[in-house]
Amino acid sequence: MTSFTIDNGLHNNHTDMSHMIYLDNNATTCEDKSVIESMINHLKCTNSFGNPSSSHFLGIQARYLIDEAREQVRSSINASYSNEIIFTSGGTESNNLAIHGILKPNLNKLQHIITSPFEHPSIVNILKYLQNSNKNIQVSFVQVDSNGIIDLEHFRQLLKPETKLVTIMHSNNEIGSIQPIEEIVNLCREYGSSDLIIHSDASQSMGKVPIDVSCLDVDLLTICSHKFHGPKGIGALYIRQGIKLEPILYGAQHEQGLRPGTENVLAIIGLGRACQLISNKYSLNKRIEQMKRTRDRLYQGLIKQFNQNDENLIIRNGNEQCLPNTLNLTFRGINAKQLVNQLSDRLAFSTGSACHEDNQHQIISSTLQAIGLSYKSARSTIRLSTSYMTTDDEIDQAIILITNAVKQQLSSLDNEHQNI
């Protein structure tokens, strides 16, 4: 169950709820109880607090725990070897290490990169920085359809001899679209360039769909712990054996010389346990079924409240090529940011646009822009994301809260128009 007791002095005369419902699991997730227990047990242990680089017993014990977690991460993505896993501080660092680590050694040569129009800022901004600071870096953006799925024919056309790196997210955090990574990899391999490296950011996919690097056949894969009920501040980068990266930080030779600094043993243990919990196919499938069931219940409930033919409601995703927990929808005419604020002490969710205004420009998220939404639609868009902890009762309460708040906004707009 993902509702939380709130006592902030705020009271609402219309709704009596003592718990906050959490439907923002694409932003972050609540740590699994088992993950918390594994970390607490480590903190209580007196024989494993040593520096993992030390040769004495306490250091050896700490090193053993790191090695155990590394194997748990390896198993969760079906990598071939545990030394293909490098621990980082999270998805942002993993993405930076992947991109910069591949491109940095050859900045004096022409390097072409293919990416999508809606990658995470840790991909977009490093590519923007490299392109602006080095004339040898060329970036191409592959087209997507209205569901946010890569246009494979356009991708094929973008490939050229200078293409050094392809970086495409496995799934999108806003609309939940899952990219055809295997088909993308096949096109790259068929093209025949032996030094073309393929990276995928799977931060949003871990724990929601099966991730198998042997099937995906990618060279690099980003993992972010807090997106699948692990602790924050820890992540990993899968590096296929034989792929060489340049470090982005310099210091001692931790993590095979790619990530200097004494390892965060506590967080690594938490990540390892979170990965262990999704390594079992049966356990993962149960999670997926629960996420999909509650997502679909939410979908059907909102459809019922607003009528499937109501032009005020547009629901995206929910198909097979989408994360099982994600619902992105537009209520025409409402202000999504205002809706989030209206319900902020009772229901946690996100605007779907991350849009903002300044004096000269109206800006919407790259994702919604890529699938063709106008600013007007984007500012009326929200994202709801469930987890395996989400209950039917929470979904039913969320439907009522959203329906009442949306209709309240629409009613206010009608009254304003009548008074003009």
C-alpha positions as CSV (number, residue, x, y, z in Angstrom):
1,M,0.0,0.0,0.0
2,T,1.4,3.4,-1.0
3,S,-0.6,5.8,1.0
4,F,1.1,7.9,3.7
5,T,-0.2,9.6,6.8
6,I,0.0,13.3,6.5
7,D,-0.3,15.8,9.3
8,N,0.6,19.2,7.9
9,G,-2.2,21.3,9.4
10,L,-4.0,21.4,6.1
11,H,-7.7,20.5,6.1
12,N,-10.2,20.3,3.2
13,N,-13.9,20.7,3.9
14,H,-14.9,18.6,0.9
15,T,-12.8,15.4,1.3
16,D,-11.9,13.6,4.5
17,M,-8.8,11.6,3.9
18,S,-6.1,10.9,6.5
19,H,-3.7,9.3,4.0
20,M,-2.0,10.5,0.9
21,I,-2.2,8.4,-2.2
22,Y,1.0,8.0,-4.2
23,L,0.6,7.8,-8.0
24,D,4.0,9.3,-9.0
25,N,6.1,6.2,-9.2
26,N,7.8,7.2,-12.4
27,A,9.4,10.1,-10.4
28,T,10.5,7.8,-7.6
29,T,9.4,4.8,-5.6
30,C,9.0,3.9,-2.0
31,E,11.8,1.6,-0.8
32,D,10.7,-2.0,-0.5
33,K,10.5,-3.2,3.1
34,S,13.0,-5.9,2.3
35,V,15.4,-3.4,0.9
36,I,15.1,-1.3,4.0
37,E,15.7,-4.3,6.2
38,S,18.8,-5.3,4.3
39,M,20.3,-1.8,4.7
40,I,19.4,-1.6,8.4
41,N,21.0,-5.0,9.0
42,H,24.2,-3.8,7.5
43,L,24.1,-0.6,9.7
44,K,23.7,-2.8,12.7
45,C,26.5,-5.2,11.7
46,T,29.8,-4.5,13.4
47,N,32.1,-6.6,11.2
48,S,31.4,-5.1,7.7
49,F,31.9,-1.4,8.2
50,G,35.5,-1.4,6.8
51,N,36.8,0.2,3.7
52,P,36.2,-2.3,0.9
53,S,39.7,-1.6,-0.4
54,S,41.3,-2.6,2.9
55,S,43.1,-6.0,3.2
56,H,42.0,-6.8,6.7
57,F,38.9,-8.7,7.8
58,L,36.6,-5.8,8.0
59,G,37.5,-4.6,4.5
60,I,37.2,-8.1,3.1
61,Q,33.7,-8.4,4.6
62,A,32.6,-5.1,3.0
63,R,34.1,-6.1,-0.3
64,Y,32.2,-9.4,-0.1
65,L,28.9,-7.5,0.3
66,I,29.7,-5.3,-2.8
67,D,30.5,-8.4,-4.8
68,E,27.3,-10.1,-3.7
69,A,25.3,-7.0,-4.8
70,R,27.1,-6.8,-8.1
71,E,26.1,-10.4,-8.8
72,Q,22.5,-9.6,-7.9
73,V,22.4,-6.7,-10.4
74,R,24.0,-8.9,-13.0
75,S,21.4,-11.6,-12.5
76,S,18.5,-9.1,-12.7
77,I,19.5,-8.1,-16.3
78,N,20.9,-11.5,-17.3
79,A,24.4,-10.1,-18.0
80,S,27.1,-12.6,-18.7
81,Y,29.7,-11.5,-16.1
82,S,29.4,-9.6,-12.8
83,N,32.4,-7.4,-13.7
84,E,30.2,-5.9,-16.5
85,I,28.4,-4.0,-13.7
86,I,29.8,-0.7,-12.5
87,F,28.2,1.1,-9.5
88,T,27.5,4.8,-9.9
89,S,25.6,7.4,-8.0
90,G,22.5,7.0,-10.1
91,G,21.0,7.2,-13.6
92,T,22.5,10.7,-14.4
93,E,26.1,9.6,-13.7
94,S,25.6,6.3,-15.5
95,N,24.4,8.2,-18.6
96,N,27.2,10.7,-18.4
97,L,29.8,7.9,-18.1
98,A,28.3,6.0,-21.0
99,I,28.1,9.0,-23.4
100,H,31.3,10.9,-22.4
101,G,33.2,7.6,-21.8
102,I,32.6,6.5,-25.4
103,L,33.1,9.8,-27.2
104,K,35.9,11.4,-25.2
105,P,38.9,9.3,-26.5
106,N,38.2,10.4,-30.1
107,L,37.1,14.0,-29.9
108,N,39.6,14.9,-32.6
109,K,37.7,12.7,-35.1
110,L,34.2,13.1,-36.6
111,Q,31.7,11.3,-34.4
112,H,28.0,11.0,-35.3
113,I,25.4,10.2,-32.6
114,I,21.8,9.1,-33.1
115,T,19.3,9.7,-30.3
116,S,15.6,10.3,-29.7
117,P,14.0,13.7,-29.2
118,F,13.0,13.0,-25.6
119,E,15.9,11.5,-23.7
120,H,16.6,12.3,-20.1
121,P,18.4,15.7,-19.5
122,S,21.5,13.7,-18.5
123,I,21.7,12.5,-22.1
124,V,20.4,15.7,-23.9
125,N,22.7,18.1,-22.0
126,I,25.9,16.1,-22.3
127,L,25.3,15.8,-26.0
128,K,24.5,19.5,-26.3
129,Y,27.7,20.4,-24.4
130,L,29.9,18.1,-26.5
131,Q,28.3,19.4,-29.8
132,N,28.7,23.0,-28.8
133,S,32.3,22.6,-27.7
134,N,33.5,20.3,-30.5
135,K,32.8,20.6,-34.2
136,N,33.5,16.9,-34.6
137,I,30.4,15.9,-32.7
138,Q,27.3,15.6,-34.8
139,V,23.9,14.7,-33.3
140,S,20.8,13.4,-35.2
141,F,17.4,13.0,-33.7
142,V,15.2,10.1,-35.0
143,Q,11.5,10.8,-35.6
144,V,8.8,9.2,-33.4
145,D,5.1,8.6,-34.0
146,S,2.2,10.0,-32.1
147,N,2.6,7.2,-29.5
148,G,6.3,8.1,-29.0
149,I,7.7,5.1,-30.7
150,I,10.8,5.4,-32.8
151,D,10.4,5.4,-36.6
152,L,12.7,2.5,-37.6
153,E,12.8,3.5,-41.2
154,H,14.0,7.0,-40.4
155,F,16.5,5.5,-37.9
156,R,17.9,3.3,-40.7
157,Q,18.3,6.3,-42.9
158,L,20.2,8.2,-40.2
159,L,23.0,5.5,-40.0
160,K,26.2,6.4,-41.7
161,P,29.9,5.4,-41.5
162,E,30.7,8.1,-38.9
163,T,27.9,6.9,-36.5
164,K,29.8,6.1,-33.4
165,L,27.0,6.0,-30.8
166,V,23.3,5.3,-30.6
167,T,21.6,6.2,-27.3
168,I,17.9,5.5,-27.1
169,M,16.0,5.2,-23.8
170,H,14.3,1.9,-23.2
171,S,11.0,3.5,-22.1
172,N,9.8,7.0,-21.6
173,N,9.0,8.4,-18.2
174,E,6.2,10.7,-19.3
175,I,4.1,8.6,-21.7
176,G,5.4,5.1,-21.0
177,S,6.3,4.2,-24.5
178,I,8.7,1.2,-24.8
179,Q,11.1,1.5,-27.7
180,P,11.9,-1.4,-30.0
181,I,15.5,-1.7,-28.8
182,E,16.1,-5.1,-30.3
183,E,15.0,-3.9,-33.7
184,I,17.2,-0.8,-33.4
185,V,20.2,-3.0,-32.5
186,N,19.5,-5.3,-35.4
187,L,19.6,-2.3,-37.8
188,C,22.9,-1.2,-36.3
189,R,24.4,-4.6,-36.6
190,E,23.2,-5.0,-40.2
191,Y,24.7,-1.7,-41.1
192,G,28.0,-3.4,-40.4
193,S,30.0,-0.7,-38.5
194,S,32.2,-2.7,-36.0
195,D,32.8,0.3,-33.7
196,L,29.2,1.5,-33.4
197,I,28.2,1.4,-29.7
198,I,24.6,1.1,-28.5
199,H,23.5,2.5,-25.2
200,S,20.0,2.4,-23.6
201,D,18.8,4.2,-20.5
202,A,16.6,1.6,-18.8
203,S,16.1,3.6,-15.6
204,Q,12.3,3.7,-16.1
205,S,12.0,0.1,-17.2
206,M,13.7,-1.9,-14.4
207,G,11.1,-3.6,-12.2
208,K,8.3,-2.8,-14.7
209,V,9.2,-5.0,-17.6
210,P,11.8,-7.7,-18.0
211,I,15.2,-6.4,-18.9
212,D,17.6,-8.9,-20.5
213,V,20.8,-7.5,-22.0
214,S,21.5,-10.8,-23.8
215,C,18.2,-10.3,-25.8
216,L,18.5,-6.6,-26.2
217,D,22.1,-7.0,-27.3
218,V,23.1,-3.5,-26.2
219,D,26.6,-2.5,-25.3
220,L,25.7,-0.2,-22.4
221,L,22.7,0.0,-20.2
222,T,21.8,2.5,-17.4
223,I,20.1,1.3,-14.2
224,C,18.7,3.7,-11.5
225,S,17.8,2.2,-8.1
226,H,15.2,4.5,-6.8
227,K,13.0,3.9,-9.8
228,F,12.3,0.3,-8.7
229,H,12.0,0.5,-4.9
230,G,15.7,0.8,-4.1
231,P,17.5,3.6,-2.3
232,K,18.3,7.0,-3.9
233,G,21.8,8.0,-4.8
234,I,22.9,4.7,-6.3
235,G,22.7,3.2,-9.8
236,A,24.7,1.1,-12.1
237,L,26.0,1.0,-15.7
238,Y,26.2,-2.3,-17.6
239,I,29.2,-2.4,-19.8
240,R,29.5,-5.3,-22.2
241,Q,32.8,-7.1,-21.8
242,G,35.3,-5.7,-24.3
243,I,33.8,-2.2,-24.4
244,K,36.3,0.5,-23.3
245,L,35.2,3.7,-21.6
246,E,37.2,6.7,-20.5
247,P,36.4,7.8,-16.9
248,I,34.7,11.1,-16.2
249,L,36.1,11.3,-12.7
250,Y,39.7,10.8,-11.6
251,G,41.1,9.3,-8.5
252,A,41.9,5.8,-7.3
253,Q,41.1,2.7,-9.3
254,H,37.7,1.8,-7.8
255,E,35.1,0.1,-10.0
256,Q,37.7,-1.0,-12.6
257,G,39.1,2.5,-12.7
258,L,35.9,4.0,-14.0
259,R,34.3,5.3,-10.8
260,P,36.9,6.5,-8.2
261,G,35.9,7.0,-4.5
262,T,35.2,4.7,-1.6
263,E,32.1,2.7,-2.5
264,N,28.8,3.5,-0.8
265,V,28.4,0.0,0.6
266,L,25.0,0.7,2.3
267,A,23.4,2.0,-0.9
268,I,24.9,-0.8,-3.0
269,I,23.4,-3.4,-0.7
270,G,20.0,-1.7,-1.1
271,L,20.4,-1.7,-4.9
272,G,21.4,-5.4,-4.9
273,R,18.4,-6.4,-2.9
274,A,16.1,-4.4,-5.1
275,C,17.5,-6.2,-8.1
276,Q,17.3,-9.6,-6.4
277,L,13.6,-9.0,-5.8
278,I,12.9,-8.6,-9.6
279,S,15.3,-11.4,-10.7
280,N,12.7,-14.1,-10.2
281,K,10.4,-14.1,-13.2
282,Y,7.4,-15.2,-11.2
283,S,7.9,-12.3,-8.7
284,L,8.4,-9.8,-11.4
285,N,5.4,-10.9,-13.3
286,K,3.3,-10.6,-10.2
287,R,4.4,-7.0,-9.8
288,I,3.7,-6.3,-13.5
289,E,0.2,-7.8,-13.2
290,Q,-0.6,-5.7,-10.2
291,M,0.7,-2.5,-11.8
292,K,-1.2,-3.1,-15.0
293,R,-4.4,-4.1,-13.1
294,T,-4.4,-0.9,-11.0
295,R,-3.4,1.2,-14.0
296,D,-6.3,-0.3,-16.1
297,R,-8.7,0.2,-13.1
298,L,-7.7,3.9,-13.1
299,Y,-8.1,4.1,-16.8
300,Q,-11.6,2.5,-16.8
301,G,-12.7,4.6,-13.8
302,L,-11.8,7.9,-15.4
303,I,-13.4,6.8,-18.7
304,K,-16.6,6.0,-16.8
305,Q,-16.6,9.4,-15.0
306,F,-16.0,11.5,-18.1
307,N,-17.6,9.3,-20.8
308,Q,-15.4,7.7,-23.4
309,N,-16.6,10.2,-26.0
310,D,-16.1,13.2,-23.8
311,E,-13.9,15.6,-25.8
312,N,-12.5,17.0,-22.6
313,L,-10.6,13.8,-21.9
314,I,-7.8,12.3,-24.0
315,I,-6.0,9.2,-22.6
316,R,-2.7,8.1,-24.1
317,N,-1.0,4.7,-23.8
318,G,-2.3,1.6,-22.1
319,N,-1.3,-0.5,-25.1
320,E,1.2,-3.4,-25.2
321,Q,4.1,-1.2,-26.2
322,C,3.8,0.8,-23.0
323,L,4.9,0.5,-19.4
324,P,2.3,-1.4,-17.4
325,N,2.0,1.3,-14.7
326,T,1.8,4.6,-16.7
327,L,-1.2,6.6,-17.7
328,N,-0.8,10.0,-19.5
329,L,-3.9,12.0,-20.1
330,T,-5.1,15.4,-21.0
331,F,-8.2,17.1,-19.6
332,R,-8.8,19.9,-22.1
333,G,-9.2,23.3,-20.6
334,I,-7.8,22.6,-17.2
335,N,-4.5,23.8,-15.7
336,A,-2.5,20.7,-14.8
337,K,-0.2,22.5,-12.4
338,Q,-3.2,23.9,-10.6
339,L,-4.7,20.4,-10.4
340,V,-1.5,19.0,-8.8
341,N,-1.6,21.9,-6.3
342,Q,-5.3,21.4,-5.6
343,L,-4.7,17.8,-4.6
344,S,-1.2,18.1,-3.2
345,D,-2.0,17.0,0.3
346,R,-4.1,14.0,-0.7
347,L,-2.9,12.7,-4.1
348,A,0.7,12.7,-5.4
349,F,1.0,12.8,-9.2
350,S,2.8,14.9,-11.8
351,T,2.0,17.3,-14.6
352,G,2.7,15.5,-17.9
353,S,4.5,18.4,-19.4
354,A,7.0,20.0,-17.1
355,C,6.1,23.1,-19.0
356,H,6.7,26.6,-17.9
357,E,6.3,30.1,-19.2
358,D,8.6,33.1,-19.2
359,N,8.0,36.6,-20.7
360,Q,8.8,35.5,-24.2
361,H,8.4,31.8,-24.6
362,Q,5.9,29.0,-23.9
363,I,7.9,25.8,-23.4
364,I,6.6,22.2,-23.1
365,S,8.5,19.0,-22.5
366,S,10.4,17.5,-25.4
367,T,8.3,14.3,-25.1
368,L,5.0,16.0,-25.5
369,Q,6.4,18.2,-28.2
370,A,7.8,15.2,-30.1
371,I,4.4,13.5,-30.2
372,G,2.7,16.6,-31.5
373,L,1.0,18.2,-28.5
374,S,0.4,21.9,-28.5
375,Y,1.3,24.1,-25.6
376,K,-2.4,24.3,-24.7
377,S,-2.8,20.6,-24.6
378,A,0.5,20.0,-22.7
379,R,-0.4,22.4,-19.9
380,S,-3.6,20.3,-19.4
381,T,-1.7,17.0,-19.3
382,I,-1.0,14.9,-16.2
383,R,0.9,11.6,-15.6
384,L,-0.3,9.0,-13.2
385,S,2.0,6.0,-12.4
386,T,1.2,3.1,-10.2
387,S,3.4,0.5,-8.5
388,Y,3.0,-3.0,-7.3
389,M,2.1,-1.5,-3.9
390,T,-0.9,0.4,-5.2
391,T,-4.2,-0.9,-4.0
392,D,-7.7,-0.9,-5.6
393,D,-9.0,1.3,-2.8
394,E,-6.3,3.9,-3.5
395,I,-7.2,3.8,-7.2
396,D,-11.0,4.3,-6.4
397,Q,-10.2,7.2,-4.1
398,A,-7.9,8.7,-6.7
399,I,-10.6,8.6,-9.4
400,I,-13.0,10.5,-7.2
401,L,-10.4,13.1,-6.2
402,I,-9.3,13.7,-9.8
403,T,-12.9,13.8,-11.1
404,N,-14.1,16.3,-8.6
405,A,-11.0,18.5,-9.0
406,V,-11.2,18.5,-12.8
407,K,-15.0,19.2,-12.8
408,Q,-14.4,22.0,-10.3
409,Q,-11.9,23.6,-12.6
410,L,-14.1,23.1,-15.7
411,S,-17.1,24.6,-13.9
412,S,-15.1,27.6,-12.8
413,L,-14.1,28.1,-16.5
414,D,-17.7,27.9,-17.6
415,N,-18.8,30.5,-15.0
416,E,-16.0,32.8,-16.1
417,H,-17.1,32.5,-19.8
418,Q,-20.8,33.2,-18.8
419,N,-19.8,36.3,-16.9
420,I,-17.8,37.8,-19.8
